[in-house]
Amino acid sequence: GVEKLPTQFKQRLQQRAEAARKRAARRTKIKYRLMLHPDRPIRVVWDMISVAMLAYTIFDIPFTLIFVDTTCAWDTHEILNFSVDMLFMLDVCLNFNTAYIDETSDLITDHKLIAKKYLRSWFMIDITSSIPFDRIICAAEPADQASSGFDSGQIVRIFKIIRLMKLARVLKFLRVLKKWEQQTGSQSVSTTIRFCKFISILMISAHICGCFWMWLIDVGACYIPEDMPFPEYSAECSCTPDANGEGCQAWNWLVKYDYELSQTSDTQKTTSKYLVSLYFTIVTLATVGYGDIQPTNDVERGYAILLALLGALVFAFCIGSISTLASQGNKTEAVIEEALRSLTDYFRLRNVPRELQFRAKTHVFHMSRRAPHLLHPCLDLLPKRVRNEIVNYVMVDSVGCIDLFRRMDPDTRANLSWYLTPVTLRTKEYLFKALEVGEEMYFIVKGEVENMSPNEDRVVSKCGPGEFVGEIPLFHDTFPLAYRHVTVRARNGAELLALTKHDLHTRIKPLYPDIYQAIKDFADAHREHVPTKFLSDKLGELSHMRTHLIHAQKETFLESKTRVSNALFRYSIARQSVAGAKEDTAGVHGAAVTSLWLGDHNGRRKSTAVSSVSSMTARMGSDNLT
């Protein structure tokens, strides 16, 4: 069907399709050009500007509402506030165009998903605290308030209540600090951010509570008769001013503390009033309570009670958290320090030489630097894909330096990294010696190792980065191939990765049989060049040395056994001869007794028979003893 269409028509279709593809590509390019990455520098700079504006807003709103007379006039202060509101409105728009990372660690750049997430989370708080409702109310205020029925005092109260809504920006301030804490990769930076967050909570709480403490003078206005002297502690608010505001005098905590300061309306004294209220708030929140500033009526006492309860919670939480941060370090460093302390205690107990102590501690430090994931199971909390990416990044200077592993896919390389233990060798330090039982093979990361003859009189060969040694004994359990056939030592210092025989057969063989078979084929090819006869002779000499004392003890045991057997044989013959003598004596004794009781003899012959029996019995006993 397409071949039958006119050529010009097909060309127009191709042109329109190409134009549609270009328009789609242009829209996609513009779409992603406007998308902000949450970790890009431009977004980080904007967040820093937002934090500065939030800090200004959190301080300005309570202070202005309490200590400054609010009007609708456009002055420098109002222009600055309006500019800050516009910047926060811009921040709301930017939030709709900022990508985010979801629960599976994927970067979401779809505008619909971004808008949906933002509308469900922080949109209402951000938009409510960003719209300049105060300026809208001022713009809606009629010029002739008297004829329209508007009360200027009522407008001012509404104005202040609307501005209090902007204190919701405190939540945004804490949200930005939490975001920085989660995104930073440095433990020290994260600790500093958390420390600043807790300090900010203390300062914001003290500032807001201090401003409201001053506000109680207007909210809970208390008056006493004008001619009544100021009481020492408190008084009943029993006076009501007349229409002109006369006939009574104000009674509150500021009047009692500093009467002259309470009667001053000069703006220069505003700072003094703020510092006095802030001083009382901090002293109460810190549960110190010096007692120089005291509540004078029920409203002030109720607020002081709430302030003390809030202080017990806020200060306990913040001070406890700050103490925890001060004593908290890096978890990996804590594990290393604990391992070193345990080693040090053992070395002192057993009086281990300093040389061995240094080598053991060097191994711990090297493992913490090359494979920190092996020290504690923190990565077990992460999904496998994220965990493998982290392991590949951490092991890039060790596993990633070996061509054998670098050419593998990332998942295989990460899984194998869990079974590779870093090992470091100093110059001329031995990795293993000939005729030792082989339980590990080693992959060389840096440096060179020398393969020496079993007698250690010459260097047979050298191995460099990317090669591995000691693989033959891992595939044999019998004599002599289960033993090392060469001595290996570092030439000028080396870093290696150790793979145990157990992990090779139980972990790698079931999951990666191709890698297992490749190493086995290499070991079989290497085995053909092993001097088996020479190795057997050396192992025979070593075996004789190890078992010489055992054979000597065997000969001694056999000799002693022969002596004991001969003695037992002689003893059994003697017992048999004694048993025969006993039988003969028993026959003579029976005959004598029979003749004694059955014969019709006189008493003299009976006594003679008895005496003869007694003498025979005595002789029999002496024979038995003999």
C-alpha positions as CSV (number, residue, x, y, z in Angstrom):
1,G,0.0,0.0,0.0
2,V,2.7,2.6,0.8
3,E,4.5,2.0,-2.5
4,K,1.4,2.9,-4.4
5,L,1.2,6.4,-2.8
6,P,2.4,9.3,-4.9
7,T,6.0,10.3,-4.3
8,Q,5.2,13.9,-3.3
9,F,2.6,12.7,-0.8
10,K,5.1,10.4,0.8
11,Q,7.6,13.2,1.0
12,R,5.1,15.5,2.7
13,L,4.3,12.7,5.2
14,Q,8.0,12.3,6.0
15,Q,8.5,16.0,6.4
16,R,5.6,16.3,8.8
17,A,6.8,13.3,10.8
18,E,10.3,14.8,11.0
19,A,8.8,18.1,12.1
20,A,6.7,16.3,14.8
21,R,9.7,14.5,16.1
22,K,11.7,17.8,16.3
23,R,8.9,19.5,18.2
24,A,8.6,16.6,20.6
25,A,12.4,16.6,21.2
26,R,12.3,20.4,21.7
27,R,9.5,20.1,24.2
28,T,11.4,17.3,26.0
29,K,14.6,19.3,26.0
30,I,12.8,22.4,27.4
31,K,11.0,20.2,30.0
32,Y,14.2,18.7,31.4
33,R,16.1,22.0,31.1
34,L,13.6,23.5,33.6
35,M,13.9,20.5,35.9
36,L,16.1,21.1,38.9
37,H,18.2,18.3,40.4
38,P,17.9,18.2,44.2
39,D,21.7,17.9,44.6
40,R,22.8,20.4,41.9
41,P,24.7,23.6,43.0
42,I,21.9,25.9,41.8
43,R,19.4,24.2,44.0
44,V,21.8,24.1,47.0
45,V,22.4,27.8,46.7
46,W,18.7,28.5,46.5
47,D,18.2,26.5,49.6
48,M,20.9,28.5,51.4
49,I,19.1,31.7,50.4
50,S,15.8,30.2,51.6
51,V,17.4,29.4,55.0
52,A,18.6,33.0,55.3
53,M,15.1,34.3,54.5
54,L,13.5,31.9,56.9
55,A,15.8,32.9,59.7
56,Y,14.9,36.6,59.0
57,T,11.1,35.8,58.9
58,I,11.2,33.7,62.1
59,F,12.8,36.6,64.0
60,D,10.9,39.4,62.4
61,I,7.3,38.3,62.6
62,P,7.0,37.9,66.4
63,F,9.2,40.9,67.1
64,T,7.3,43.2,64.7
65,L,3.9,42.1,65.9
66,I,4.7,42.7,69.6
67,F,7.2,45.5,69.7
68,V,6.4,47.5,66.6
69,D,3.2,49.4,65.7
70,T,1.8,47.7,62.6
71,T,0.4,49.8,59.8
72,C,-0.5,49.4,56.1
73,A,2.0,52.1,55.1
74,W,4.6,51.1,52.5
75,D,7.9,51.7,54.3
76,T,11.3,49.9,54.0
77,H,10.3,47.2,56.4
78,E,7.1,46.4,54.6
79,I,8.8,46.4,51.2
80,L,11.4,44.0,52.5
81,N,8.7,41.7,53.9
82,F,6.7,41.8,50.6
83,S,9.9,40.9,48.7
84,V,10.5,37.9,51.0
85,D,6.9,36.7,50.4
86,M,7.4,36.9,46.7
87,L,10.6,34.9,46.9
88,F,8.8,32.2,48.9
89,M,6.1,32.2,46.2
90,L,8.9,31.6,43.7
91,D,10.1,28.8,45.9
92,V,6.7,27.1,45.7
93,C,7.0,27.2,41.9
94,L,10.5,25.8,42.0
95,N,9.3,22.9,44.2
96,F,7.0,21.9,41.3
97,N,10.1,21.6,39.1
98,T,12.5,19.9,41.4
99,A,13.2,16.2,41.0
100,Y,13.2,14.0,44.0
101,I,14.5,10.6,45.0
102,D,11.8,8.0,45.8
103,E,11.9,5.1,48.3
104,T,13.8,2.9,45.8
105,S,16.6,5.5,45.3
106,D,15.4,6.4,41.8
107,L,15.5,10.0,40.6
108,I,11.9,11.0,39.7
109,T,11.8,13.7,37.0
110,D,8.1,13.4,35.9
111,H,6.3,16.6,36.5
112,K,3.0,14.9,37.3
113,L,4.6,12.7,40.0
114,I,6.5,15.6,41.4
115,A,3.4,17.8,41.6
116,K,1.4,14.9,43.1
117,K,3.9,14.3,45.8
118,Y,4.3,18.0,46.6
119,L,0.6,18.6,46.8
120,R,0.2,15.8,49.2
121,S,3.1,16.9,51.5
122,W,4.2,20.5,52.0
123,F,2.2,22.5,49.5
124,M,-0.6,23.8,51.8
125,I,1.9,24.9,54.5
126,D,4.2,26.6,52.0
127,I,1.4,28.4,50.1
128,T,-0.3,29.5,53.3
129,S,2.8,31.0,54.7
130,S,3.9,32.6,51.4
131,I,0.8,34.4,50.2
132,P,0.9,38.1,51.5
133,F,-2.5,38.1,53.1
134,D,-1.6,41.2,55.1
135,R,-1.0,43.2,52.0
136,I,-4.3,41.9,50.6
137,I,-6.2,43.0,53.6
138,C,-4.5,46.4,53.5
139,A,-5.4,46.7,49.8
140,A,-9.1,45.8,50.6
141,E,-9.3,48.4,53.4
142,P,-11.7,51.2,52.4
143,A,-10.4,54.7,52.4
144,D,-13.2,56.0,54.5
145,Q,-13.2,53.7,57.5
146,A,-15.8,55.7,59.5
147,S,-18.5,55.6,56.8
148,S,-17.8,51.9,56.0
149,G,-18.0,50.8,59.6
150,F,-14.4,49.5,59.8
151,D,-12.5,49.8,63.0
152,S,-8.9,50.5,62.7
153,G,-8.1,48.6,65.8
154,Q,-10.0,45.6,64.5
155,I,-8.0,45.8,61.2
156,V,-4.8,45.8,63.2
157,R,-5.8,42.7,65.2
158,I,-6.7,40.9,62.0
159,F,-3.5,42.1,60.5
160,K,-1.5,40.6,63.3
161,I,-3.3,37.3,63.3
162,I,-2.8,36.9,59.6
163,R,0.9,37.5,60.0
164,L,1.2,34.9,62.7
165,M,0.3,32.3,60.0
166,K,3.8,32.9,58.5
167,L,5.3,31.3,61.6
168,A,4.6,28.0,59.7
169,R,7.8,28.7,57.9
170,V,9.5,27.3,61.0
171,L,8.6,23.9,59.7
172,K,10.1,24.7,56.3
173,F,13.3,25.9,58.1
174,L,13.6,22.5,59.9
175,R,12.8,20.7,56.7
176,V,15.6,22.2,54.8
177,L,18.1,21.4,57.6
178,K,16.9,17.8,57.6
179,K,17.3,17.6,53.8
180,W,20.9,18.8,54.1
181,E,21.6,16.3,56.9
182,Q,20.3,13.4,54.7
183,Q,22.1,14.5,51.5
184,T,25.5,15.2,53.0
185,G,28.1,12.4,52.8
186,S,30.4,13.7,55.6
187,Q,29.8,12.6,59.1
188,S,31.3,15.8,60.5
189,V,29.1,18.0,58.3
190,S,26.0,16.0,59.3
191,T,26.9,16.3,62.9
192,T,27.4,20.1,62.5
193,I,24.0,20.4,60.8
194,R,22.2,18.5,63.5
195,F,24.0,20.6,66.2
196,C,22.8,23.8,64.4
197,K,19.3,22.4,64.2
198,F,19.0,21.8,67.9
199,I,20.6,25.2,68.7
200,S,18.1,26.8,66.3
201,I,15.2,25.1,68.1
202,L,16.3,26.5,71.4
203,M,16.8,30.0,70.0
204,I,13.4,30.0,68.1
205,S,11.6,28.7,71.1
206,A,13.1,31.3,73.4
207,H,12.5,34.1,70.9
208,I,8.8,33.3,70.3
209,C,8.1,32.7,73.9
210,G,9.8,35.9,74.9
211,C,7.8,37.9,72.5
212,F,4.6,36.4,73.7
213,W,5.6,37.1,77.3
214,M,5.6,40.8,76.4
215,W,2.4,40.4,74.5
216,L,0.6,39.3,77.8
217,I,0.8,42.9,78.9
218,D,-1.8,43.7,76.3
219,V,-3.7,40.5,76.2
220,G,-4.1,40.0,79.9
221,A,-4.3,43.7,80.8
222,C,-4.6,44.1,84.6
223,Y,-5.5,47.4,86.3
224,I,-5.5,48.5,89.9
225,P,-6.8,51.7,91.4
226,E,-4.7,54.7,90.6
227,D,-4.2,55.7,94.2
228,M,-3.2,52.2,95.3
229,P,0.5,51.7,95.9
230,F,2.2,48.9,94.0
231,P,1.9,45.7,96.0
232,E,4.9,43.7,96.8
233,Y,3.9,40.5,95.0
234,S,0.5,40.5,93.4
235,A,-2.9,42.3,93.4
236,E,-6.4,41.7,92.3
237,C,-7.3,43.3,88.9
238,S,-10.3,45.1,90.3
239,C,-10.2,48.4,88.4
240,T,-11.7,49.3,85.1
241,P,-10.5,52.4,83.3
242,D,-13.1,55.0,82.1
243,A,-13.7,56.0,78.5
244,N,-10.6,58.1,78.6
245,G,-8.5,55.4,80.0
246,E,-8.1,57.1,83.3
247,G,-8.8,56.2,86.9
248,C,-6.6,53.1,87.0
249,Q,-3.0,52.2,86.6
250,A,-1.6,49.1,84.8
251,W,-0.2,46.3,86.9
252,N,2.0,43.7,85.2
253,W,5.3,42.0,85.4
254,L,7.2,44.8,83.6
255,V,5.7,47.5,85.9
256,K,6.9,45.6,88.9
257,Y,10.3,44.9,87.5
258,D,11.1,48.3,86.0
259,Y,8.4,51.0,86.2
260,E,10.3,53.6,84.1
261,L,10.9,51.1,81.3
262,S,7.2,50.2,81.3
263,Q,6.1,53.8,80.9
264,T,8.5,54.5,78.0
265,S,7.2,54.4,74.5
266,D,10.4,55.4,72.8
267,T,11.5,53.0,70.1
268,Q,15.1,53.2,71.5
269,K,13.8,51.3,74.5
270,T,12.3,48.5,72.4
271,T,15.5,46.6,72.5
272,S,15.6,46.8,76.3
273,K,12.1,45.5,76.6
274,Y,12.9,42.7,74.2
275,L,16.0,41.7,76.1
276,V,14.1,41.7,79.4
277,S,11.4,39.4,78.1
278,L,14.0,37.2,76.4
279,Y,16.0,37.1,79.7
280,F,12.9,35.9,81.6
281,T,12.1,33.3,79.0
282,I,15.5,31.8,78.9
283,V,15.8,31.7,82.7
284,T,12.4,30.0,82.9
285,L,13.0,27.5,80.0
286,A,16.4,26.6,81.5
287,T,14.6,26.0,84.9
288,V,17.0,28.4,86.7
289,G,14.4,30.9,87.9
290,Y,16.4,33.7,89.6
291,G,13.1,35.3,90.8
292,D,13.9,38.9,89.8
293,I,11.1,38.9,87.2
294,Q,7.8,37.5,88.6
295,P,4.3,37.1,87.3
296,T,1.8,39.5,88.9
297,N,-1.6,38.1,87.9
298,D,-3.4,34.9,87.0
299,V,-2.8,35.2,83.2
300,E,0.9,35.7,83.7
301,R,1.2,32.9,86.2
302,G,-0.6,30.5,83.9
303,Y,1.8,31.4,81.0
304,A,4.8,31.0,83.3
305,I,3.6,27.5,84.3
306,L,3.2,26.5,80.6
307,L,6.6,28.1,79.9
308,A,8.2,26.0,82.7
309,L,6.6,22.8,81.4
310,L,7.7,23.6,77.8
311,G,11.2,24.3,79.0
312,A,11.4,21.0,80.8
313,L,10.6,19.3,77.5
314,V,12.4,21.4,74.9
315,F,15.6,21.9,76.9
316,A,15.7,18.3,78.0
317,F,15.4,17.1,74.4
318,C,17.8,19.6,72.9
319,I,20.4,19.4,75.6
320,G,20.2,15.6,75.6
321,S,20.6,15.6,71.8
322,I,23.5,18.0,71.8
323,S,25.2,15.8,74.5
324,T,24.7,12.8,72.3
325,L,26.2,14.5,69.3
326,A,29.2,15.6,71.3
327,S,29.9,12.1,72.4
328,Q,28.9,10.5,69.1
329,G,31.5,9.7,66.5
330,N,31.7,7.8,63.2
331,K,30.4,4.3,63.7
332,T,33.2,2.7,61.6
333,E,35.8,4.6,63.7
334,A,34.1,3.4,66.9
335,V,34.3,-0.2,65.7
336,I,38.0,0.3,64.8
337,E,38.7,1.9,68.2
338,E,36.9,-1.0,70.0
339,A,38.9,-3.6,68.0
340,L,42.2,-1.8,68.8
341,R,41.3,-1.5,72.5
342,S,40.6,-5.3,72.6
343,L,43.9,-6.1,70.9
344,T,45.8,-3.8,73.2
345,D,44.3,-5.4,76.3
346,Y,45.2,-8.8,75.0
347,F,48.7,-7.8,74.0
348,R,49.3,-6.4,77.5
349,L,47.9,-9.5,79.1
350,R,50.1,-11.9,77.1
351,N,53.1,-9.6,76.8
352,V,53.1,-9.8,73.0
353,P,56.2,-8.2,71.3
354,R,55.9,-4.7,69.9
355,E,56.6,-6.0,66.4
356,L,53.6,-8.3,66.3
357,Q,51.5,-5.6,67.9
358,F,52.4,-3.1,65.2
359,R,51.6,-5.7,62.4
360,A,48.2,-6.5,64.0
361,K,47.2,-2.9,64.3
362,T,48.4,-2.1,60.8
363,H,46.1,-4.9,59.5
364,V,43.1,-3.4,61.3
365,F,43.8,0.0,59.9
366,H,44.2,-1.3,56.4
367,M,41.0,-3.3,56.5
368,S,39.1,-0.2,57.8
369,R,40.4,1.8,54.9
370,R,40.0,-0.7,52.1
371,A,36.9,-2.7,53.2
372,P,35.0,-0.8,55.9
373,H,31.8,-2.8,55.0
374,L,33.4,-5.9,56.5
375,L,33.7,-4.3,60.0
376,H,30.0,-3.8,60.8
377,P,26.7,-4.9,59.1
378,C,25.3,-1.4,58.4
379,L,24.9,-2.1,54.7
380,D,22.5,-5.0,55.5
381,L,19.7,-2.5,55.9
382,L,19.9,-1.3,52.3
383,P,18.4,-2.9,49.2
384,K,20.8,-5.2,47.3
385,R,21.2,-3.0,44.3
386,V,22.1,0.1,46.4
387,R,24.4,-2.1,48.6
388,N,26.3,-3.4,45.6
389,E,26.7,0.1,44.2
390,I,28.2,1.2,47.5
391,V,30.5,-1.8,47.7
392,N,31.7,-1.2,44.2
393,Y,32.5,2.4,45.0
394,V,34.2,1.6,48.3
395,M,36.3,-1.2,46.7
396,V,37.3,0.8,43.6
397,D,40.9,1.2,44.9
398,S,41.3,-2.6,45.6
399,V,39.0,-4.8,43.7
400,G,38.6,-2.3,40.9
401,C,42.4,-2.2,40.3
402,I,42.5,-5.9,39.3
403,D,41.7,-6.6,35.6
404,L,40.1,-9.9,36.5
405,F,37.4,-8.2,38.5
406,R,37.2,-4.9,36.6
407,R,36.0,-6.8,33.5
408,M,33.2,-8.4,35.4
409,D,29.7,-7.0,35.6
410,P,29.1,-4.8,38.6
411,D,26.7,-7.2,40.4
412,T,29.3,-10.1,40.3
413,R,32.1,-7.8,41.3
414,A,30.2,-6.5,44.3
415,N,29.1,-10.0,45.4
416,L,32.7,-11.2,45.2
417,S,33.9,-8.2,47.2
418,W,32.2,-9.5,50.3
419,Y,34.5,-12.6,50.3
420,L,37.8,-10.7,49.7
421,T,39.7,-9.6,52.7
422,P,42.4,-6.9,52.4
423,V,46.0,-7.9,53.4
424,T,49.0,-5.6,53.5
425,L,52.7,-6.7,53.5
426,R,55.8,-4.7,54.3
427,T,59.1,-5.0,52.4
428,K,60.4,-8.6,52.6
429,E,57.5,-9.7,54.8
430,Y,56.4,-13.3,54.1
431,L,52.9,-14.0,52.9
432,F,53.3,-17.8,53.4
433,K,56.1,-20.3,53.4
434,A,56.6,-23.6,51.7
435,L,55.2,-26.7,53.2
436,E,52.5,-24.8,55.1
437,V,48.9,-25.9,54.8
438,G,47.2,-23.8,52.1
439,E,43.8,-22.3,53.2
440,E,43.8,-19.1,51.2
441,M,44.6,-17.7,47.8
442,Y,45.7,-14.1,47.2
443,F,45.0,-11.5,44.5
444,I,47.7,-8.9,44.1
445,V,46.4,-5.3,44.1
446,K,49.6,-3.3,44.4
447,G,53.3,-4.0,44.5
448,E,55.1,-7.3,43.7
449,V,55.6,-10.6,45.4
450,E,58.5,-13.0,45.0
451,N,58.0,-16.8,44.6
452,M,61.0,-18.4,46.3
453,S,62.2,-22.1,46.3
454,P,61.2,-24.2,49.3
455,N,64.8,-23.8,50.6
456,E,64.4,-20.0,50.2
457,D,67.8,-19.8,48.5
458,R,66.6,-18.3,45.2
459,V,63.7,-16.4,43.6
460,V,61.9,-18.6,41.2
461,S,59.5,-15.9,39.7
462,K,57.7,-12.7,40.4
463,C,54.0,-11.7,40.4
464,G,52.6,-8.2,40.0
465,P,49.2,-6.5,40.1
466,G,46.3,-8.5,38.7
467,E,47.9,-11.9,39.3
468,F,47.1,-14.4,42.0
469,V,49.1,-16.9,44.0
470,G,48.5,-19.8,46.3
471,E,45.5,-21.3,44.4
472,I,46.7,-25.0,44.1
473,P,46.0,-26.1,47.8
474,L,42.5,-24.8,47.6
475,F,41.5,-27.7,45.3
476,H,43.2,-30.5,47.1
477,D,42.8,-32.0,50.5
478,T,45.5,-34.7,50.4
479,F,49.2,-35.0,50.7
480,P,51.3,-33.4,49.2
481,L,49.3,-30.9,47.0
482,A,47.4,-29.5,50.0
483,Y,50.7,-27.9,51.1
484,R,52.4,-24.8,49.7
485,H,55.1,-25.6,47.3
486,V,56.8,-22.2,47.3
487,T,57.6,-19.4,49.7
488,V,56.0,-16.0,48.8
489,R,57.1,-12.7,50.2
490,A,56.6,-9.0,49.3
491,R,59.4,-7.4,47.3
492,N,58.9,-3.7,48.2
493,G,55.6,-3.8,50.1
494,A,52.3,-5.0,48.6
495,E,48.5,-5.0,49.0
496,L,46.5,-8.2,48.4
497,L,43.0,-9.6,48.7
498,A,42.6,-13.0,50.4
499,L,40.0,-15.5,49.3
500,T,39.5,-18.5,51.7
501,K,39.1,-22.1,50.7
502,H,35.7,-22.2,52.5
503,D,34.3,-19.2,50.6
504,L,35.6,-20.5,47.3
505,H,33.8,-23.9,47.6
506,T,30.6,-22.8,49.6
507,R,29.9,-19.3,48.2
508,I,31.5,-18.9,44.8
509,K,31.2,-22.4,43.4
510,P,27.4,-22.6,43.7
511,L,26.7,-19.1,42.4
512,Y,29.5,-18.6,39.9
513,P,30.7,-22.0,38.7
514,D,32.4,-20.5,35.6
515,I,34.7,-18.4,37.8
516,Y,35.4,-21.4,40.0
517,Q,36.1,-23.7,37.0
518,A,38.4,-21.0,35.5
519,I,40.5,-20.8,38.7
520,K,40.5,-24.6,39.0
521,D,41.8,-25.0,35.4
522,F,44.5,-22.5,36.1
523,A,45.5,-24.4,39.3
524,D,45.5,-27.7,37.3
525,A,47.8,-26.2,34.7
526,H,50.0,-24.8,37.4
527,R,50.1,-28.2,39.2
528,E,51.9,-29.8,36.3
529,H,55.0,-27.6,37.1
530,V,55.0,-28.4,40.8
531,P,58.1,-30.5,41.8
532,T,56.0,-33.3,43.5
533,K,58.9,-35.6,44.2
534,F,61.1,-32.9,45.8
535,L,58.1,-31.7,47.7
536,S,57.3,-35.2,49.0
537,D,60.9,-35.6,50.2
538,K,60.8,-32.3,52.0
539,L,57.5,-33.2,53.5
540,G,58.9,-36.5,54.6
541,E,61.7,-34.8,56.5
542,L,59.3,-32.4,58.0
543,S,57.0,-35.2,59.0
544,H,59.8,-37.1,60.6
545,M,60.7,-33.9,62.6
546,R,57.1,-33.5,63.7
547,T,56.4,-37.1,64.6
548,H,59.8,-38.1,66.1
549,L,58.8,-37.5,69.7
550,I,55.5,-39.3,69.1
551,H,57.3,-42.4,67.8
552,A,59.7,-42.3,70.7
553,Q,56.8,-42.2,73.2
554,K,55.3,-45.1,71.3
555,E,58.5,-47.3,71.8
556,T,58.6,-46.3,75.5
557,F,55.0,-47.3,75.9
558,L,55.5,-50.7,74.2
559,E,58.5,-51.5,76.5
560,S,56.6,-50.6,79.6
561,K,53.6,-52.7,78.4
562,T,55.9,-55.7,77.9
563,R,57.3,-55.4,81.4
564,V,53.8,-55.2,82.9
565,S,52.7,-58.3,80.9
566,N,55.6,-60.4,82.1
567,A,55.0,-59.4,85.7
568,L,51.3,-60.3,85.5
569,F,52.2,-63.7,84.0
570,R,54.5,-64.6,86.9
571,Y,51.9,-63.4,89.4
572,S,49.2,-65.7,87.9
573,I,51.5,-68.8,88.1
574,A,52.2,-68.0,91.8
575,R,48.5,-67.7,92.5
576,Q,47.9,-71.1,90.9
577,S,50.5,-72.9,93.1
578,V,49.1,-71.3,96.2
579,A,45.6,-72.4,95.3
580,G,46.8,-76.1,95.0
581,A,48.4,-75.9,98.5
582,K,45.2,-74.7,99.9
583,E,43.3,-77.6,98.5
584,D,45.7,-80.2,100.1
585,T,45.6,-78.6,103.5
586,A,41.8,-78.5,103.4
587,G,41.7,-82.3,102.9
588,V,43.9,-83.0,105.9
589,H,41.9,-80.6,108.1
590,G,38.6,-82.4,107.2
591,A,39.9,-85.8,108.1
592,A,41.2,-84.7,111.5
593,V,37.9,-83.1,112.5
594,T,36.0,-86.3,111.5
595,S,38.2,-88.5,113.6
596,L,37.8,-86.1,116.5
597,W,34.0,-86.2,116.7
598,L,33.3,-89.8,115.5
599,G,36.0,-91.8,117.4
600,D,35.4,-93.3,120.9
601,H,38.6,-91.9,122.5
602,N,39.3,-90.5,125.9
603,G,39.8,-86.9,126.7
604,R,43.6,-87.0,126.4
605,R,43.5,-88.3,122.9
606,K,40.9,-85.7,122.0
607,S,43.1,-83.0,123.3
608,T,46.1,-84.4,121.4
609,A,44.0,-84.5,118.2
610,V,42.9,-80.9,118.7
611,S,46.5,-79.8,119.3
612,S,47.6,-81.6,116.2
613,V,44.9,-79.8,114.2
614,S,46.0,-76.5,115.6
615,S,49.6,-77.0,114.7
616,M,48.6,-78.1,111.1
617,T,46.5,-75.0,110.8
618,A,49.4,-72.8,111.9
619,R,51.7,-74.4,109.4
620,M,49.1,-73.9,106.6
621,G,48.9,-70.2,107.5
622,S,52.7,-69.8,107.4
623,D,52.8,-71.6,104.0
624,N,50.2,-69.2,102.7
625,L,52.2,-66.2,103.8
626,T,55.2,-67.7,102.2
